């Protein structure tokens, strides 16, 4: 069985914590977002998220009970001058909340995200073609905007049912698409479809252009060609680029390995045409180019703190200071479990508005835009969990334990025997009845019942392991439930691992009235939230491409069942870091044995994690991970879920049987990079699933210092 002792230990620790009611080691004074202490004020109606049009507004309201209530509204962590009533009229985009204070305490509301919709912007126009009689051409538009609707037109007349971003055109004509949202609409350029009964050899009429870009930025190369039923293949330095088979070739994050001479060949049954070869030059960003900006922001944050808040902690688990000694004991203080972390909490109970704003500025300097979005969305997911628990414990109010007995794996490489001989009786009443079952060594462990866990956006923390410096090593840690950013700065060298991200629920919508729908799908009304969509889509494409190929599937498939990532934290910390042992055999399907499409999906999967980091870090790491010699020694392996395949489908919690995807597992294993993605049963929403992932660097976790 391919599951490590660390995974079982973490799971057993989680159950132990749940059964003892200590919620992953959190302190007894903590509270979830949108809840109050027994003696303080209580909120009965939360402010609601909304999407508004520029120039309009949304009235945010809170209803609370208590004695001598006062109110203070915040946006982006900063107090809003004069916003001291139970209602506030929001006219700008931002994350709003209100602190309600009474004579005997205070309570912070849930976040209400106000989004200002703007007219959609078309990023990629549809492109016409000449096609053979009886065939079709897929027209596609890419647009940026909120809650967009699409309508395709042929010769100015709406095409019935053509309301998606793509449309398969089989009739001659001039096609456009209108993209609309609440703020307005925009119409694409016309794409002309010509139908021909004969095939002629293609010709290039728009050549790709040479470019010079900075590392860490995106690149788009494109061509247009005349001809019927064309296919395309791009080349770099006369070597075929796997998966680059459309007239447009995009590089998400350019790095040193991206530089070279590019061309494209357009082909049909009558012949082919080759474009000019054009040079792409990449100005390599030196590793650590962003370090000075991060250090300056870290010191600016420190300057806002009190002496106690920045006194070096003598206890590596302290939650009263941001500073810790640069030691392994300080570095490993992270976990995927809910509850408290070391460092200072990113909330208004721990930090003033000015301190919180300085902390957020620092985090923004250390991450890319996708990384910041992921951080904020994971916190939003935890608010969904906190609200569900406060209102009755999610969809099930109970859970099931792991089966006990048997021999746990001991070799540290992801192999061993899962216990199989235990039995247990899980709680069924959804009210928090204590779990039952015999000791795990002889039988089974019961479920979590309705025990309350600590969830909420207030429980995320920031810590410095070492003093921020451009010349001495230190680690910036931003962590909470389902999140661990460990970014090490060491005299010009930067590493970004271990990096843990996970999410429950995997997707949801928020309606205009604030109603949360956790069984949402792509057509559900409201603001869509899917924090890990980039990562999910990347592993979905990779898993589907491999499983559709019987030879590749056989090489990549692992035996056994995966209940968690293999190389994750051990309980409340990364305490087994020094004993991690990566597999040296049975690693799966080698990159060189993959098809071009499969290889393209491997690179996209690596980029989905690395591109959450600042531009210099991402460019440097991708330069190492995607180098030709590194990819040649990169492998992919997967484990099947309960439904009989490795299933990473979109909107899993809207399916009739979402738990069919449970235990689906995939990993990318290179000379340095190690990425795992596993699907687990939900904890709060027990009839649905949630995700755990880990990204490690075999040579550079914690900067390679320990």
C-alpha positions in Angstrom: 0.0 0.0 0.0 1.4 3.4 -0.9 0.7 5.4 2.3 3.3 6.6 4.7 3.5 6.4 8.5 3.4 10.2 8.5 0.0 10.2 6.8 -1.4 7.7 9.2 0.2 9.5 12.2 -1.3 12.8 11.0 -4.7 11.2 10.6 -4.6 9.6 14.0 -3.4 12.8 15.6 -6.4 14.6 14.0 -8.8 12.1 15.4 -7.2 12.2 18.8 -7.5 16.0 18.8 -11.1 15.9 17.6 -12.0 13.3 20.3 -10.4 15.3 23.0 -12.0 18.5 21.8 -8.8 20.5 21.5 -9.2 21.3 17.8 -5.7 20.8 16.4 -3.9 22.3 19.3 -5.7 25.7 19.3 -5.8 27.7 22.5 -9.0 27.8 24.5 -9.4 31.5 24.1 -9.8 31.4 20.3 -13.1 31.8 18.5 -14.2 31.3 14.9 -15.0 34.3 12.8 -18.6 35.5 13.2 -18.9 34.0 16.7 -18.8 35.7 20.1 -17.8 34.8 23.6 -20.6 33.7 25.9 -20.5 37.0 27.8 -20.1 39.4 24.8 -22.4 40.7 22.1 -23.8 38.2 19.6 -24.4 38.8 15.8 -27.7 37.4 14.5 -27.5 38.8 10.9 -24.2 39.1 9.1 -23.3 41.7 6.4 -23.8 40.2 3.0 -21.4 40.0 0.0 -22.6 41.7 -3.2 -21.6 42.6 -6.7 -22.4 46.1 -7.8 -22.0 48.2 -10.9 -19.6 51.2 -10.8 -21.5 54.2 -9.5 -24.0 52.2 -7.5 -23.8 50.9 -3.9 -24.6 48.1 -1.5 -25.9 48.6 2.0 -24.0 46.5 4.5 -26.0 45.7 7.6 -25.4 43.9 10.8 -27.9 42.9 13.5 -26.4 42.3 17.0 -27.6 41.9 20.6 -25.9 43.2 23.7 -25.6 46.2 26.0 -24.5 49.7 24.9 -23.5 48.5 21.4 -21.1 50.5 19.2 -19.9 49.7 15.7 -16.8 50.2 13.6 -16.7 49.1 10.0 -13.4 48.1 8.3 -12.3 47.6 4.7 -9.1 45.8 3.8 -8.3 45.7 7.5 -8.4 49.5 7.9 -11.0 51.3 9.9 -13.4 53.5 7.8 -13.6 57.0 9.2 -17.2 57.8 10.4 -18.5 54.3 9.7 -19.9 53.7 13.2 -23.4 52.6 12.7 -25.1 49.3 12.2 -25.3 50.0 8.5 -22.7 51.1 6.0 -23.1 52.1 2.4 -20.3 50.5 0.4 -19.5 52.1 -3.0 -16.0 50.6 -3.6 -14.7 47.0 -4.0 -13.1 45.5 -0.9 -13.5 43.1 1.9 -15.6 44.6 4.6 -16.4 43.6 8.2 -17.7 45.3 11.3 -16.5 45.1 15.0 -19.5 45.3 17.4 -18.5 46.3 20.9 -20.6 46.1 24.1 -20.0 46.8 27.7 -18.8 43.2 28.2 -16.8 42.5 25.1 -16.7 42.6 21.3 -17.3 40.4 18.3 -16.1 40.6 14.7 -18.6 39.9 11.9 -18.0 37.6 8.9 -16.3 39.2 5.9 -18.5 40.7 3.2 -16.8 41.0 -0.2 -18.1 43.8 -2.3 -17.1 43.4 -6.0 -17.5 46.2 -8.5 -18.5 44.8 -11.9 -17.0 46.4 -15.0 -17.8 45.9 -18.6 -16.1 42.7 -19.9 -12.9 43.0 -21.7 -12.1 40.6 -24.6 -8.6 39.1 -24.1 -8.5 36.7 -27.1 -10.7 37.3 -30.2 -12.3 34.4 -32.1 -10.5 33.6 -35.3 -12.0 32.5 -38.6 -11.0 29.7 -40.9 -11.6 27.8 -44.1 -13.2 24.4 -43.5 -14.2 21.5 -45.6 -17.9 20.8 -46.3 -19.3 18.7 -43.5 -16.7 19.8 -40.9 -16.8 22.5 -38.3 -14.4 25.0 -36.7 -14.5 25.8 -33.0 -14.6 29.5 -32.5 -13.5 30.7 -29.0 -13.4 33.9 -27.1 -11.5 34.7 -23.9 -12.8 37.5 -21.8 -12.2 39.1 -18.4 -15.1 40.1 -16.2 -17.6 39.0 -13.6 -20.6 36.7 -14.1 -20.4 36.9 -17.9 -23.0 35.7 -20.4 -22.3 34.8 -24.0 -24.3 35.0 -27.2 -22.9 34.1 -30.6 -24.2 35.7 -33.8 -24.0 34.6 -37.5 -24.3 37.4 -40.0 -25.9 39.6 -37.2 -28.5 37.0 -36.1 -28.4 35.3 -32.8 -27.6 31.6 -33.0 -30.0 29.6 -30.9 -28.4 27.9 -27.9 -24.9 29.3 -28.7 -24.3 30.8 -25.2 -20.9 29.4 -24.3 -17.4 30.9 -24.7 -16.9 28.4 -27.6 -19.1 27.6 -30.7 -18.6 25.0 -33.3 -19.4 26.7 -36.6 -20.1 24.5 -39.7 -21.9 27.0 -42.0 -20.2 29.8 -44.0 -20.7 33.3 -42.5 -19.4 36.1 -40.4 -19.5 35.2 -36.7 -19.3 37.5 -33.6 -20.0 37.0 -29.9 -21.4 39.4 -27.4 -20.1 39.1 -23.8 -22.4 40.7 -21.2 -22.6 41.2 -17.5 -24.4 43.6 -15.2 -22.1 46.5 -16.1 -22.4 46.3 -19.9 -21.5 44.3 -22.9 -18.7 44.1 -25.6 -18.8 42.5 -29.0 -15.9 40.6 -30.5 -14.3 41.1 -33.9 -15.9 39.2 -36.7 -14.5 35.7 -37.5 -15.3 34.6 -41.0 -15.9 31.0 -41.8 -15.5 29.9 -45.4 -16.7 26.5 -46.5 -14.7 24.8 -49.3 -15.2 21.5 -51.2 -11.5 21.1 -51.9 -8.2 21.3 -50.0 -5.4 23.6 -51.0 -1.9 23.8 -49.4 -1.7 26.4 -46.5 0.2 29.6 -46.5 1.3 31.9 -43.7 -0.1 35.4 -43.9 0.8 36.7 -40.4 4.3 35.8 -39.1 5.1 35.4 -35.4 7.1 38.3 -34.0 10.4 38.4 -32.2 10.2 39.5 -28.5 12.4 40.4 -25.6 10.8 39.9 -22.1 11.7 39.8 -18.5 11.8 36.5 -16.7 8.6 35.9 -14.7 6.3 37.6 -17.3 4.1 36.0 -19.9 4.7 35.6 -23.6 2.2 35.1 -26.5 3.4 34.0 -30.0 0.8 33.7 -32.8 0.4 33.2 -36.5 -2.5 33.3 -39.0 -2.5 31.0 -42.0 -4.7 30.5 -45.1 -5.9 27.0 -45.8 -8.5 24.4 -45.1 -8.7 22.2 -42.0 -5.3 23.4 -40.6 -3.4 21.9 -37.7 -0.4 23.6 -36.0 2.8 22.6 -34.3 5.3 25.0 -32.7 9.0 24.4 -32.4 11.7 25.9 -30.2 15.2 25.6 -31.6 13.8 23.2 -34.2 12.6 20.8 -31.5 8.8 20.1 -31.3 7.2 21.8 -28.2 4.9 19.2 -26.5 1.2 20.3 -26.6 1.8 23.5 -28.6 -0.7 22.7 -31.3 -2.8 25.8 -31.9 -2.1 29.0 -33.9 -1.4 30.7 -30.5 1.4 29.6 -28.2 1.5 31.1 -24.7 4.2 30.9 -22.1 2.7 31.6 -18.7 6.0 32.4 -16.9 9.1 33.0 -19.0 12.4 31.8 -17.6 15.9 31.2 -18.8 14.9 27.9 -20.5 12.2 29.8 -22.5 14.8 31.7 -24.6 15.3 30.4 -28.1 14.2 30.6 -31.8 10.5 29.8 -32.4 8.6 28.8 -35.5 5.3 27.2 -36.3 4.3 24.8 -39.1 0.7 24.8 -40.4 -0.4 21.6 -42.0 -3.3 20.0 -43.9 -3.8 17.1 -46.2 -2.5 19.1 -49.2 0.8 20.2 -47.7 2.3 22.5 -45.0 3.7 26.0 -44.6 6.5 27.0 -42.2 6.6 30.4 -40.5 9.7 32.6 -40.1 11.9 31.6 -37.1 11.9 34.4 -34.6 14.0 34.9 -31.5 12.6 35.1 -27.9 15.1 36.7 -25.6 14.6 36.5 -21.8 16.1 39.0 -19.5 16.9 36.7 -16.6 15.8 38.1 -13.2 18.4 37.4 -10.6 17.3 35.2 -7.8 16.4 37.4 -4.8 15.6 40.4 -7.0 12.5 41.0 -4.9 14.2 40.3 -1.5 15.0 43.9 -0.7 11.3 44.9 -1.2 10.2 42.0 1.1 12.7 42.9 3.8 11.7 46.5 3.7 8.1 45.6 4.1 8.9 43.2 6.9 10.8 45.8 8.8 8.0 48.3 8.2 5.6 45.8 9.8 8.0 45.2 12.7 8.1 49.0 13.3 4.3 49.0 13.9 4.5 46.3 16.6 4.9 46.7 20.4 8.0 45.4 22.2 6.2 42.3 23.4 4.9 41.5 19.9 8.5 41.4 18.4 10.5 40.0 21.3 12.1 36.7 20.1 9.9 33.9 21.4 11.6 31.4 23.8 8.8 28.9 22.9 8.7 28.0 19.2 4.9 27.6 19.5 4.2 31.0 21.0 1.3 33.0 19.7 2.2 36.3 21.3 5.2 37.3 19.2 6.1 37.4 15.5 9.8 36.7 15.9 11.5 33.3 16.5 15.1 32.0 16.4 16.3 30.7 13.0 16.2 27.0 14.0 14.6 23.9 12.7 12.3 23.8 15.7 11.0 27.3 14.7 10.8 26.4 11.0 8.6 23.3 11.3 5.7 24.9 13.3 3.0 24.4 10.6 0.2 22.0 10.0 -2.8 21.5 7.8 -5.1 21.1 10.8 -7.5 23.8 12.0 -6.6 25.8 15.0 -3.9 28.2 16.2 -0.3 28.7 14.8 2.7 30.3 16.2 3.2 34.0 15.4 0.7 36.8 15.4 -2.9 36.3 14.2 -4.0 38.3 11.2 -7.1 39.7 12.9 -8.2 42.9 14.6 -8.2 41.3 18.0 -4.4 40.8 17.8 -3.3 43.6 15.5 -4.4 47.2 15.1 -5.7 48.4 11.8 -2.3 49.9 11.0 -0.4 46.7 12.0 -2.8 44.5 9.9 -2.4 46.8 6.9 1.4 46.6 7.2 1.2 42.8 7.4 -1.0 42.6 4.3 1.5 44.8 2.4 4.3 42.4 3.3 2.3 39.4 2.2 1.5 41.1 -1.1 5.2 41.8 -1.7 6.1 38.1 -1.1 3.5 36.5 -3.3 2.3 36.8 -6.9 -1.3 38.0 -7.7 -2.4 34.3 -8.0 -0.7 33.6 -4.6 -2.5 36.4 -2.9 -5.9 35.4 -4.4 -5.3 31.8 -3.2 -4.5 33.0 0.3 -7.6 35.2 0.5 -9.9 32.6 -1.0 -8.7 29.8 1.4 -9.5 32.2 4.3 -12.9 32.7 2.7 -13.4 28.9 2.6 -12.6 28.7 6.3 -15.3 31.4 6.9 -17.8 29.1 5.1 -16.8 26.3 7.5 -17.0 28.5 10.6 -20.5 29.7 9.6 -21.6 26.1 8.9 -20.3 24.9 12.3 -21.9 27.8 14.1 -25.3 26.9 12.5 -25.2 23.2 13.1 -22.2 21.4 11.9 -22.3 21.4 8.1 -24.3 19.0 6.1 -23.8 15.9 8.2 -22.9 16.8 11.8 -20.9 13.6 12.1 -18.2 11.6 10.4 -16.5 8.3 10.3 -13.2 7.2 11.7 -10.4 5.3 10.1 -10.4 1.5 10.4 -8.1 0.4 13.2 -5.8 -2.6 13.7 -3.1 -3.9 11.4 0.4 -2.7 10.9 1.1 0.9 9.9 3.8 1.6 7.3 7.3 2.3 8.9 9.7 2.7 6.0 9.1 6.4 5.4 8.9 6.0 1.6 5.1 5.8 1.2 4.8 2.0 1.4 3.3 -0.2 4.1 0.1 -1.9 5.1 -3.1 0.0 5.9 -5.0 -1.4 8.9 -7.9 -3.6 7.8 -9.1 -5.6 10.7 -11.0 -3.1 12.9 -14.6 -2.4 13.2 -16.4 0.6 14.5 -19.8 2.3 14.8 -19.8 5.9 13.6 -22.2 8.4 15.1 -25.4 8.8 13.2 -27.5 11.3 15.0 -25.7 14.5 13.7 -25.9 16.1 17.1 -22.4 15.5 18.4 -22.9 12.1 20.1 -19.5 10.9 21.3 -17.8 8.5 18.9 -17.6 4.9 19.7 -15.2 2.1 18.8 -12.3 0.2 20.3 -8.7 1.2 20.6 -7.1 1.6 17.1 -4.5 -1.1 17.9 -7.3 -3.7 18.2 -10.3 -2.3 16.4 -11.6 0.9 15.0 -11.8 4.5 15.8 -15.2 6.2 15.7 -16.0 9.4 13.8 -15.8 13.0 14.9 -19.4 13.4 15.7 -20.6 17.0 16.0 -17.6 18.3 17.9 -16.9 21.9 17.2 -13.6 22.7 15.4 -11.9 26.1 15.2 -12.4 27.6 11.8 -12.4 31.1 10.5 -10.4 33.8 8.7 -9.3 35.2 12.1 -7.1 32.1 12.8 -4.4 32.7 10.2 -1.0 33.9 11.4 2.2 35.5 10.3 5.7 34.6 11.8 9.3 35.4 11.1 11.8 32.5 11.8 14.9 34.6 12.0 15.2 38.4 11.8 14.3 39.9 8.4 17.5 40.7 6.6 19.0 40.8 3.1 22.2 39.3 4.3 21.2 36.6 6.9 18.7 33.8 6.5 15.1 34.1 7.7 11.8 32.5 6.9 8.5 34.3 6.3 5.6 32.0 7.4 2.0 32.7 6.6 -0.2 29.9 7.8 -3.5 28.6 8.9 -6.0 25.8 8.3 -5.2 24.3 4.9 -2.4 26.8 4.3 1.4 27.0 4.9 3.6 29.4 3.0 7.2 28.9 4.1 9.4 31.4 2.1 13.1 31.4 3.0 15.4 34.4 2.1 19.1 33.6 2.4 21.6 36.2 1.0 20.1 36.4 -2.5 18.8 32.8 -2.5 15.0 32.3 -2.1 13.0 29.1 -1.6 9.2 28.7 -1.3 8.7 25.3 0.3 7.3 23.4 2.1 4.1 24.7 0.6 0.8 23.2 1.8 -2.6 24.2 0.4 -5.9 22.5 0.7 -9.6 23.6 0.7 -13.0 22.6 2.0 -15.5 23.1 0.4 -13.7 23.0 -3.0 -16.2 25.4 -4.6 -19.2 27.5 -3.6 -21.2 30.5 -4.6 -22.4 33.5 -2.7 -25.7 34.9 -3.7 -26.6 38.6 -3.7 -28.4 38.1 -0.4 -25.3 36.5 1.1 -26.6 32.9 0.8 -23.8 30.4 0.5 -24.4 27.4 -1.9 -21.7 24.7 -1.4 -23.2 22.4 -4.1 -22.7 25.0 -6.8 -21.7 24.3 -10.4 -20.6 26.4 -13.3 -24.1 27.6 -14.0 -25.2 28.4 -10.4 -26.2 32.0 -9.7 -24.0 34.2 -7.5 -20.3 34.9 -7.2 -18.3 31.8 -7.9 -15.5 30.7 -5.5 -13.1 27.9 -6.4 -9.8 28.7 -4.6 -7.8 25.9 -6.0 -9.2 25.8 -9.5 -5.8 26.3 -11.2 -4.3 23.5 -9.3 -7.3 21.2 -9.7 -7.6 21.8 -13.4 -3.9 21.1 -13.9 -4.0 17.7 -12.2 -7.3 16.9 -13.8 -5.9 17.4 -17.3 -2.8 15.4 -16.5 -4.7 12.5 -14.9 -7.2 12.3 -17.7 -4.5 12.3 -20.4 -2.6 9.5 -18.7 -5.6 7.4 -17.9 -6.8 7.6 -21.5 -3.6 6.0 -22.6 -3.4 2.3 -21.5 0.3 2.1 -21.8 0.9 5.3 -19.8 -1.8 4.4 -17.3 -0.2 1.1 -16.5 3.2 2.7 -16.0 1.8 5.5 -13.8 -0.7 3.6 -11.7 0.2 2.9 -8.0 -1.3 0.1 -6.0 -3.1 0.8 -2.7 -5.2 3.6 -1.3 -4.1 7.1 -0.4 -5.9 8.9 2.4 -3.6 11.9 2.5 -0.5 13.3 1.0 2.5 11.3 1.8 5.0 14.1 2.4 2.8 16.4 4.5 3.1 17.5 8.1 3.0 15.1 11.0 0.2 16.1 13.2 0.8 19.6 14.6 4.2 20.2 12.9 6.6 19.1 10.2 8.4 17.1 12.8 9.4 14.3 10.5 11.1 16.6 8.0 14.6 15.3 8.7 13.4 11.7 8.1 11.6 12.3 4.8 12.6 9.6 2.2 11.6 10.1 -1.4 11.1 7.0 -3.6 14.0 5.9 -5.8 12.1 3.2 -7.6 8.5 2.6 -8.7 8.2 6.3 -9.4 5.6 6.0 -12.2 5.6 7.2 -15.8 8.8 8.9 -16.9 8.5 12.3 -18.8 10.4 11.0 -21.8 7.9 8.2 -22.2 4.9 10.6 -22.3 3.1 12.0 -25.4 3.5 15.7 -26.2 0.1 16.4 -24.6 1.0 14.6 -21.4 4.3 16.4 -21.2 2.6 19.8 -21.6 0.2 18.9 -18.7 3.2 18.0 -16.5 4.7 21.5 -17.1 1.4 23.2 -16.5 0.9 21.3 -13.2 4.3 22.4 -11.9 3.5 26.0 -13.0 0.2 26.0 -11.1 2.0 25.7 -7.8 5.2 27.7 -8.5 3.4 30.7 -10.0 1.8 31.5 -6.6 5.2 33.0 -5.6 6.8 36.3 -6.4 8.1 36.8 -9.9 11.8 36.3 -9.1 11.1 33.2 -7.0 8.8 31.7 -9.7 11.2 32.4 -12.6 14.2 30.9 -10.7 12.4 27.7 -9.6 10.7 27.2 -13.0 14.1 27.6 -14.6 15.3 24.7 -12.4 12.2 22.5 -12.5 11.5 22.8 -16.2 15.1 22.5 -17.5 15.5 19.8 -20.1 17.6 17.6 -17.9 15.3 18.0 -14.9 12.2 17.1 -16.9 13.9 14.1 -18.4 14.1 12.7 -14.8 10.6 13.7 -13.8 7.9 11.1 -13.2 4.1 11.1 -12.6 2.2 8.5 -10.6 -1.4 8.2 -9.5 -3.7 6.2 -7.3 -7.4 5.5 -8.0 -10.3 6.8 -6.0 -13.4 5.0 -4.8 -15.1 5.4 -8.2 -12.4 3.3 -9.9 -10.3 6.1 -11.4 -8.2 9.1 -10.3 -11.0 11.7 -10.5 -10.3 15.4 -10.1 -13.4 16.6 -11.9 -14.7 20.2 -11.5 -17.5 21.0 -9.1 -17.2 17.6 -7.4 -19.6 18.6 -4.6 -22.4 19.1 -7.1 -22.2 15.5 -8.3 -24.7 12.8 -7.2 -21.9 10.8 -5.6 -19.0 13.2 -4.9 -17.3 10.7 -2.6 -16.5 8.5 -5.7 -13.5 10.9 -6.1 -12.3 10.2 -2.5 -8.7 8.8 -2.4 -7.9 10.0 -5.9 -4.2 10.8 -5.8 -1.5 12.1 -8.2 2.0 13.3 -7.8 4.8 14.9 -9.9 8.2 13.7 -8.8 11.3 15.4 -10.2 15.0 15.7 -9.2 13.9 18.6 -7.0 10.2 19.2 -7.3 7.7 17.1 -5.5 4.0 17.9 -5.8 1.1 15.8 -4.4 -2.7 16.2 -4.7 -5.2 14.0 -2.9 -9.0 14.0 -2.6 -10.4 13.4 0.9 -13.8 13.1 2.4 -15.0 16.4 3.8 -14.8 17.1 7.5 -17.6 19.7 8.0 -19.4 18.7 4.8 -19.0 15.0 5.3 -21.0 13.9 2.2 -18.7 15.9 0.0 -14.9 16.0 -0.6 -12.0 18.3 0.0 -8.4 18.7 -1.2 -5.0 18.4 0.3 -1.8 19.2 -1.6 1.9 19.5 -0.8 4.7 21.1 -2.8 8.2 20.3 -1.6 11.7 20.9 -2.9 14.0 17.9 -2.2 17.1 20.1 -1.8 15.7 23.5 -0.8 12.9 23.1 1.8 13.4 25.8 4.5 16.2 27.2 2.2 18.2 24.0 2.5 19.6 25.2 5.8 18.6 22.4 8.1 
